[in-house]
Amino acid sequence: MAEEEKPETGFVKEIRKQSQDFPGWYNDVVRKAQLADNSPVAGTMIIRPYGYALWENIRDPLDGLIKETGHENWYFPALIPLSFLQKEKDHV
C-alpha cells in the first residue's frame, strides 16, 4: 500500500491580487514559485536555487554598472539567532 502524501505546509493555494495587497501578493508569488522559504530569524528568508538564479541574473549585469561609477559591492554578515550559537556551543 502506497504511503499517503501529505500536502506541503505553507504552500499558497491562491495568489492575492497585486493591486489590492502588493506585499501579500509578493509573498504569495515567492512561495508559489518556491523562490524562498521563511527563516527562523524574524524578517529574513532562505533563498532557494531558483530564487538565487534570479538574483544572479539581476546582480551580474548590475555589477559592471556599479563598478563603472567607482562604487564597490558590499555584503553584510548573516543574522544568526543567539539560541543557534548556544546549541553549537553546547554541541562542541
N, CA, C and O atoms as CSV, one atom per row, in Angstrom:
chain,resi,resn,atom,element,x,y,z
A,1,MET,N,N,0.836,-1.173,0.000
A,1,MET,CA,C,0.000,0.000,0.000
A,1,MET,C,C,0.887,1.244,0.000
A,1,MET,O,O,1.781,1.366,0.837
A,2,ALA,N,N,0.650,2.154,-0.919
A,2,ALA,CA,C,1.461,3.372,-1.034
A,2,ALA,C,C,1.184,4.300,0.143
A,2,ALA,O,O,0.051,4.437,0.603
A,3,GLU,N,N,2.253,4.929,0.612
A,3,GLU,CA,C,2.116,5.874,1.717
A,3,GLU,C,C,1.387,7.111,1.221
A,3,GLU,O,O,1.675,7.616,0.136
A,4,GLU,N,N,0.444,7.596,2.015
A,4,GLU,CA,C,-0.348,8.751,1.637
A,4,GLU,C,C,0.513,10.016,1.652
A,4,GLU,O,O,1.231,10.270,2.619
A,5,GLU,N,N,0.438,10.809,0.575
A,5,GLU,CA,C,1.209,12.051,0.506
A,5,GLU,C,C,0.547,13.126,1.353
A,5,GLU,O,O,-0.670,13.308,1.307
A,6,LYS,N,N,1.353,13.828,2.117
A,6,LYS,CA,C,0.840,14.927,2.920
A,6,LYS,C,C,0.972,16.213,2.121
A,6,LYS,O,O,1.970,16.405,1.427
A,7,PRO,N,N,-0.021,17.100,2.204
A,7,PRO,CA,C,0.099,18.367,1.487
A,7,PRO,C,C,1.235,19.196,2.069
A,7,PRO,O,O,1.494,19.159,3.272
A,8,GLU,N,N,1.909,19.948,1.198
A,8,GLU,CA,C,3.020,20.791,1.641
A,8,GLU,C,C,2.483,21.926,2.509
A,8,GLU,O,O,1.544,22.621,2.123
A,9,THR,N,N,3.080,22.106,3.672
A,9,THR,CA,C,2.624,23.164,4.555
A,9,THR,C,C,3.142,24.498,4.056
A,9,THR,O,O,4.259,24.593,3.546
A,10,GLY,N,N,2.327,25.519,4.206
A,10,GLY,CA,C,2.730,26.852,3.816
A,10,GLY,C,C,2.624,27.111,2.316
A,10,GLY,O,O,2.961,28.204,1.863
A,11,PHE,N,N,2.163,26.131,1.534
A,11,PHE,CA,C,2.072,26.313,0.090
A,11,PHE,C,C,0.856,27.182,-0.220
A,11,PHE,O,O,-0.211,26.978,0.359
A,12,VAL,N,N,1.001,28.129,-1.109
A,12,VAL,CA,C,-0.063,29.072,-1.445
A,12,VAL,C,C,-1.031,28.414,-2.423
A,12,VAL,O,O,-0.621,27.937,-3.482
A,13,LYS,N,N,-2.289,28.388,-2.074
A,13,LYS,CA,C,-3.290,27.804,-2.960
A,13,LYS,C,C,-3.779,28.838,-3.976
A,13,LYS,O,O,-4.042,28.512,-5.134
A,14,GLU,N,N,-3.893,30.072,-3.532
A,14,GLU,CA,C,-4.320,31.151,-4.414
A,14,GLU,C,C,-3.386,32.329,-4.213
A,14,GLU,O,O,-2.801,32.498,-3.143
A,15,ILE,N,N,-3.251,33.143,-5.253
A,15,ILE,CA,C,-2.394,34.321,-5.166
A,15,ILE,C,C,-3.290,35.555,-5.048
A,15,ILE,O,O,-4.212,35.750,-5.839
A,16,ARG,N,N,-2.999,36.377,-4.047
A,16,ARG,CA,C,-3.756,37.605,-3.854
A,16,ARG,C,C,-3.563,38.546,-5.036
A,16,ARG,O,O,-2.599,38.416,-5.791
A,17,LYS,N,N,-4.476,39.484,-5.191
A,17,LYS,CA,C,-4.381,40.454,-6.277
A,17,LYS,C,C,-3.310,41.490,-5.948
A,17,LYS,O,O,-3.292,42.064,-4.860
A,18,GLN,N,N,-2.427,41.713,-6.903
A,18,GLN,CA,C,-1.332,42.661,-6.731
A,18,GLN,C,C,-1.868,44.059,-6.450
A,18,GLN,O,O,-1.311,44.779,-5.621
A,19,SER,N,N,-2.928,44.445,-7.120
A,19,SER,CA,C,-3.480,45.798,-6.971
A,19,SER,C,C,-4.121,46.022,-5.606
A,19,SER,O,O,-4.248,47.165,-5.165
A,20,GLN,N,N,-4.524,44.952,-4.934
A,20,GLN,CA,C,-5.202,45.090,-3.646
A,20,GLN,C,C,-4.283,44.887,-2.448
A,20,GLN,O,O,-4.516,45.465,-1.387
A,21,ASP,N,N,-3.241,44.072,-2.606
A,21,ASP,CA,C,-2.350,43.755,-1.481
A,21,ASP,C,C,-0.977,43.388,-2.032
A,21,ASP,O,O,-0.642,42.209,-2.150
A,22,PHE,N,N,-0.179,44.414,-2.371
A,22,PHE,CA,C,1.112,44.153,-3.000
A,22,PHE,C,C,2.029,43.289,-2.132
A,22,PHE,O,O,2.584,42.315,-2.641
A,23,PRO,N,N,2.217,43.605,-0.821
A,23,PRO,CA,C,3.106,42.756,-0.009
A,23,PRO,C,C,2.622,41.304,0.063
A,23,PRO,O,O,3.428,40.377,-0.017
A,24,GLY,N,N,1.315,41.109,0.214
A,24,GLY,CA,C,0.759,39.756,0.261
A,24,GLY,C,C,0.935,39.036,-1.062
A,24,GLY,O,O,1.272,37.852,-1.096
A,25,TRP,N,N,0.702,39.763,-2.163
A,25,TRP,CA,C,0.888,39.191,-3.498
A,25,TRP,C,C,2.337,38.751,-3.692
A,25,TRP,O,O,2.603,37.651,-4.177
A,26,TYR,N,N,3.269,39.622,-3.307
A,26,TYR,CA,C,4.695,39.314,-3.459
A,26,TYR,C,C,5.055,38.038,-2.694
A,26,TYR,O,O,5.715,37.152,-3.237
A,27,ASN,N,N,4.623,37.946,-1.437
A,27,ASN,CA,C,4.913,36.746,-0.639
A,27,ASN,C,C,4.272,35.503,-1.246
A,27,ASN,O,O,4.873,34.429,-1.236
A,28,ASP,N,N,3.057,35.640,-1.774
A,28,ASP,CA,C,2.392,34.505,-2.425
A,28,ASP,C,C,3.195,34.025,-3.636
A,28,ASP,O,O,3.380,32.822,-3.818
A,29,VAL,N,N,3.669,34.955,-4.459
A,29,VAL,CA,C,4.425,34.601,-5.660
A,29,VAL,C,C,5.744,33.928,-5.281
A,29,VAL,O,O,6.131,32.926,-5.882
A,30,VAL,N,N,6.424,34.479,-4.288
A,30,VAL,CA,C,7.698,33.897,-3.850
A,30,VAL,C,C,7.495,32.471,-3.357
A,30,VAL,O,O,8.292,31.587,-3.669
A,31,ARG,N,N,6.430,32.239,-2.587
A,31,ARG,CA,C,6.153,30.891,-2.067
A,31,ARG,C,C,5.706,29.942,-3.182
A,31,ARG,O,O,6.200,28.819,-3.277
A,32,LYS,N,N,4.775,30.393,-4.023
A,32,LYS,CA,C,4.231,29.534,-5.079
A,32,LYS,C,C,5.329,29.121,-6.057
A,32,LYS,O,O,5.347,27.981,-6.522
A,33,ALA,N,N,6.243,30.040,-6.370
A,33,ALA,CA,C,7.337,29.738,-7.288
A,33,ALA,C,C,8.493,29.034,-6.587
A,33,ALA,O,O,9.482,28.672,-7.225
A,34,GLN,N,N,8.371,28.840,-5.289
A,34,GLN,CA,C,9.397,28.189,-4.466
A,34,GLN,C,C,10.758,28.878,-4.623
A,34,GLN,O,O,11.792,28.230,-4.790
A,35,LEU,N,N,10.720,30.223,-4.563
A,35,LEU,CA,C,11.944,31.015,-4.675
A,35,LEU,C,C,12.649,31.150,-3.332
A,35,LEU,O,O,13.874,31.263,-3.280
A,36,ALA,N,N,11.880,31.138,-2.245
A,36,ALA,CA,C,12.475,31.318,-0.919
A,36,ALA,C,C,11.549,30.735,0.139
A,36,ALA,O,O,10.355,30.546,-0.090
A,37,ASP,N,N,12.129,30.456,1.302
A,37,ASP,CA,C,11.388,29.964,2.460
A,37,ASP,C,C,11.636,30.900,3.630
A,37,ASP,O,O,12.629,31.628,3.654
A,38,ASN,N,N,10.742,30.880,4.587
A,38,ASN,CA,C,10.962,31.666,5.801
A,38,ASN,C,C,12.140,31.099,6.575
A,38,ASN,O,O,12.400,29.896,6.558
A,39,SER,N,N,12.835,31.981,7.241
A,39,SER,CA,C,13.975,31.604,8.074
A,39,SER,C,C,13.552,31.660,9.528
A,39,SER,O,O,12.580,32.338,9.859
A,40,PRO,N,N,14.260,30.962,10.404
A,40,PRO,CA,C,13.944,31.086,11.827
A,40,PRO,C,C,14.291,32.474,12.376
A,40,PRO,O,O,13.870,32.823,13.479
A,41,VAL,N,N,15.049,33.261,11.622
A,41,VAL,CA,C,15.374,34.626,12.029
A,41,VAL,C,C,14.268,35.538,11.505
A,41,VAL,O,O,14.055,35.624,10.296
A,42,ALA,N,N,13.574,36.208,12.399
A,42,ALA,CA,C,12.452,37.060,12.028
A,42,ALA,C,C,12.852,38.060,10.949
A,42,ALA,O,O,13.890,38.716,11.045
A,43,GLY,N,N,12.011,38.165,9.919
A,43,GLY,CA,C,12.229,39.138,8.868
A,43,GLY,C,C,13.210,38.722,7.786
A,43,GLY,O,O,13.535,39.527,6.914
A,44,THR,N,N,13.690,37.487,7.820
A,44,THR,CA,C,14.636,37.029,6.801
A,44,THR,C,C,14.103,35.787,6.103
A,44,THR,O,O,13.218,35.100,6.613
A,45,MET,N,N,14.654,35.514,4.939
A,45,MET,CA,C,14.238,34.344,4.173
A,45,MET,C,C,15.462,33.563,3.715
A,45,MET,O,O,16.559,34.111,3.610
A,46,ILE,N,N,15.264,32.298,3.449
A,46,ILE,CA,C,16.293,31.434,2.876
A,46,ILE,C,C,16.014,31.386,1.374
A,46,ILE,O,O,14.939,30.958,0.953
A,47,ILE,N,N,16.972,31.820,0.578
A,47,ILE,CA,C,16.779,31.859,-0.867
A,47,ILE,C,C,17.068,30.471,-1.448
A,47,ILE,O,O,18.137,29.900,-1.234
A,48,ARG,N,N,16.098,29.953,-2.179
A,48,ARG,CA,C,16.231,28.627,-2.799
A,48,ARG,C,C,16.913,28.755,-4.161
A,48,ARG,O,O,17.126,29.873,-4.629
A,49,PRO,N,N,17.265,27.625,-4.816
A,49,PRO,CA,C,18.033,27.687,-6.061
A,49,PRO,C,C,17.456,28.586,-7.162
A,49,PRO,O,O,18.198,29.363,-7.762
A,50,TYR,N,N,16.151,28.498,-7.438
A,50,TYR,CA,C,15.593,29.352,-8.495
A,50,TYR,C,C,15.632,30.824,-8.091
A,50,TYR,O,O,15.878,31.697,-8.924
A,51,GLY,N,N,15.391,31.091,-6.826
A,51,GLY,CA,C,15.477,32.466,-6.344
A,51,GLY,C,C,16.891,32.999,-6.453
A,51,GLY,O,O,17.099,34.158,-6.809
A,52,TYR,N,N,17.867,32.147,-6.145
A,52,TYR,CA,C,19.260,32.582,-6.241
A,52,TYR,C,C,19.659,32.793,-7.696
A,52,TYR,O,O,20.417,33.715,-7.998
A,53,ALA,N,N,19.162,31.956,-8.600
A,53,ALA,CA,C,19.451,32.133,-10.030
A,53,ALA,C,C,18.890,33.470,-10.517
A,53,ALA,O,O,19.538,34.170,-11.295
A,54,LEU,N,N,17.695,33.821,-10.062
A,54,LEU,CA,C,17.136,35.130,-10.410
A,54,LEU,C,C,18.030,36.254,-9.896
A,54,LEU,O,O,18.314,37.215,-10.611
A,55,TRP,N,N,18.471,36.119,-8.642
A,55,TRP,CA,C,19.349,37.122,-8.046
A,55,TRP,C,C,20.632,37.272,-8.875
A,55,TRP,O,O,21.068,38.392,-9.139
A,56,GLU,N,N,21.230,36.163,-9.279
A,56,GLU,CA,C,22.464,36.230,-10.068
A,56,GLU,C,C,22.229,36.938,-11.406
A,56,GLU,O,O,23.084,37.690,-11.875
A,57,ASN,N,N,21.067,36.693,-12.012
A,57,ASN,CA,C,20.753,37.325,-13.293
A,57,ASN,C,C,20.444,38.815,-13.154
A,57,ASN,O,O,20.508,39.553,-14.137
A,58,ILE,N,N,20.119,39.250,-11.973
A,58,ILE,CA,C,19.948,40.683,-11.694
A,58,ILE,C,C,21.300,41.280,-11.312
A,58,ILE,O,O,21.688,42.337,-11.809
A,59,ARG,N,N,21.999,40.596,-10.435
A,59,ARG,CA,C,23.261,41.092,-9.879
A,59,ARG,C,C,24.359,41.227,-10.928
A,59,ARG,O,O,25.035,42.254,-10.986
A,60,ASP,N,N,24.540,40.214,-11.747
A,60,ASP,CA,C,25.673,40.200,-12.669
A,60,ASP,C,C,25.693,41.391,-13.635
A,60,ASP,O,O,26.733,42.034,-13.773
A,61,PRO,N,N,24.575,41.706,-14.311
A,61,PRO,CA,C,24.620,42.884,-15.194
A,61,PRO,C,C,24.808,44.199,-14.422
A,61,PRO,O,O,25.455,45.127,-14.907
A,62,LEU,N,N,24.237,44.263,-13.221
A,62,LEU,CA,C,24.372,45.488,-12.424
A,62,LEU,C,C,25.772,45.674,-11.869
A,62,LEU,O,O,26.196,46.801,-11.614
A,63,ASP,N,N,26.493,44.575,-11.680
A,63,ASP,CA,C,27.827,44.641,-11.099
A,63,ASP,C,C,28.736,45.567,-11.907
A,63,ASP,O,O,29.433,46.407,-11.338
A,64,GLY,N,N,28.728,45.416,-13.216
A,64,GLY,CA,C,29.556,46.272,-14.070
A,64,GLY,C,C,29.142,47.730,-13.975
A,64,GLY,O,O,29.987,48.624,-13.938
A,65,LEU,N,N,27.830,47.964,-13.935
A,65,LEU,CA,C,27.338,49.336,-13.844
A,65,LEU,C,C,27.757,49.985,-12.525
A,65,LEU,O,O,28.118,51.162,-12.490
A,66,ILE,N,N,27.706,49.223,-11.462
A,66,ILE,CA,C,28.100,49.734,-10.147
A,66,ILE,C,C,29.580,50.097,-10.145
A,66,ILE,O,O,29.968,51.162,-9.665
A,67,LYS,N,N,30.396,49.206,-10.683
A,67,LYS,CA,C,31.845,49.427,-10.673
A,67,LYS,C,C,32.265,50.547,-11.625
A,67,LYS,O,O,33.258,51.231,-11.377
A,68,GLU,N,N,31.515,50.737,-12.711
A,68,GLU,CA,C,31.822,51.829,-13.645
A,68,GLU,C,C,31.697,53.194,-12.976
A,68,GLU,O,O,32.360,54.147,-13.383
A,69,THR,N,N,30.860,53.292,-11.963
A,69,THR,CA,C,30.661,54.573,-11.270
A,69,THR,C,C,31.663,54.769,-10.142
A,69,THR,O,O,31.624,55.781,-9.442
A,70,GLY,N,N,32.569,53.794,-9.961
A,70,GLY,CA,C,33.574,53.905,-8.913
A,70,GLY,C,C,33.112,53.391,-7.558
A,70,GLY,O,O,33.802,53.576,-6.556
A,71,HIS,N,N,31.953,52.749,-7.517
A,71,HIS,CA,C,31.435,52.206,-6.260
A,71,HIS,C,C,31.862,50.757,-6.092
A,71,HIS,O,O,32.329,50.125,-7.040
A,72,GLU,N,N,31.702,50.238,-4.892
A,72,GLU,CA,C,32.043,48.854,-4.588
A,72,GLU,C,C,30.827,48.122,-4.047
A,72,GLU,O,O,29.946,48.725,-3.435
A,73,ASN,N,N,30.788,46.817,-4.278
A,73,ASN,CA,C,29.742,45.978,-3.693
A,73,ASN,C,C,30.073,45.687,-2.231
A,73,ASN,O,O,31.241,45.604,-1.850
A,74,TRP,N,N,29.042,45.535,-1.433
A,74,TRP,CA,C,29.201,45.165,-0.020
A,74,TRP,C,C,28.252,44.028,0.301
A,74,TRP,O,O,27.133,43.969,-0.210
A,75,TYR,N,N,28.706,43.137,1.142
A,75,TYR,CA,C,27.834,42.110,1.728
A,75,TYR,C,C,27.954,42.231,3.234
A,75,TYR,O,O,29.036,42.494,3.758
A,76,PHE,N,N,26.864,42.042,3.918
A,76,PHE,CA,C,26.863,42.132,5.368
A,76,PHE,C,C,26.672,40.742,5.967
A,76,PHE,O,O,26.084,39.871,5.327
A,77,PRO,N,N,27.153,40.529,7.166
A,77,PRO,CA,C,27.040,39.190,7.768
A,77,PRO,C,C,25.581,38.776,7.975
A,77,PRO,O,O,24.692,39.605,8.173
A,78,ALA,N,N,25.380,37.489,7.920
A,78,ALA,CA,C,24.051,36.937,8.171
A,78,ALA,C,C,23.689,37.108,9.640
A,78,ALA,O,O,24.559,37.146,10.510
A,79,LEU,N,N,22.423,37.208,9.889
A,79,LEU,CA,C,21.936,37.291,11.266
A,79,LEU,C,C,21.699,35.877,11.765
A,79,LEU,O,O,20.923,35.125,11.175
A,80,ILE,N,N,22.355,35.521,12.831
A,80,ILE,CA,C,22.240,34.171,13.385
A,80,ILE,C,C,21.671,34.293,14.795
A,80,ILE,O,O,22.238,35.001,15.626
A,81,PRO,N,N,20.563,33.615,15.077
A,81,PRO,CA,C,19.980,33.708,16.413
A,81,PRO,C,C,20.957,33.214,17.487
A,81,PRO,O,O,21.681,32.241,17.280
A,82,LEU,N,N,20.964,33.882,18.608
A,82,LEU,CA,C,21.834,33.505,19.724
A,82,LEU,C,C,21.561,32.062,20.152
A,82,LEU,O,O,22.485,31.339,20.522
A,83,SER,N,N,20.298,31.646,20.102
A,83,SER,CA,C,19.955,30.277,20.508
A,83,SER,C,C,20.676,29.243,19.630
A,83,SER,O,O,21.045,28.175,20.119
A,84,PHE,N,N,20.881,29.550,18.330
A,84,PHE,CA,C,21.599,28.633,17.450
A,84,PHE,C,C,23.060,28.535,17.872
A,84,PHE,O,O,23.645,27.452,17.871
A,85,LEU,N,N,23.639,29.670,18.230
A,85,LEU,CA,C,25.034,29.676,18.667
A,85,LEU,C,C,25.187,28.912,19.980
A,85,LEU,O,O,26.183,28.219,20.188
A,86,GLN,N,N,24.199,29.041,20.863
A,86,GLN,CA,C,24.228,28.302,22.126
A,86,GLN,C,C,24.186,26.799,21.871
A,86,GLN,O,O,24.901,26.035,22.520
A,87,LYS,N,N,23.342,26.375,20.919
A,87,LYS,CA,C,23.263,24.949,20.581
A,87,LYS,C,C,24.610,24.449,20.067
A,87,LYS,O,O,25.060,23.362,20.430
A,88,GLU,N,N,25.240,25.246,19.228
A,88,GLU,CA,C,26.542,24.857,18.681
A,88,GLU,C,C,27.581,24.800,19.797
A,88,GLU,O,O,28.401,23.882,19.842
A,89,LYS,N,N,27.545,25.786,20.699
A,89,LYS,CA,C,28.480,25.822,21.825
A,89,LYS,C,C,28.323,24.557,22.671
A,89,LYS,O,O,29.308,23.930,23.059
A,90,ASP,N,N,27.072,24.194,22.949
A,90,ASP,CA,C,26.812,23.004,23.754
A,90,ASP,C,C,27.219,21.731,23.011
A,90,ASP,O,O,27.626,20.747,23.630
A,91,HIS,N,N,27.107,21.755,21.701
A,91,HIS,CA,C,27.459,20.595,20.883
A,91,HIS,C,C,28.974,20.376,20.855
A,91,HIS,O,O,29.445,19.241,20.934
A,92,VAL,N,N,29.722,21.455,20.745
A,92,VAL,CA,C,31.181,21.372,20.641
A,92,VAL,C,C,31.724,21.171,22.018
A,92,VAL,O,O,32.938,21.071,22.195
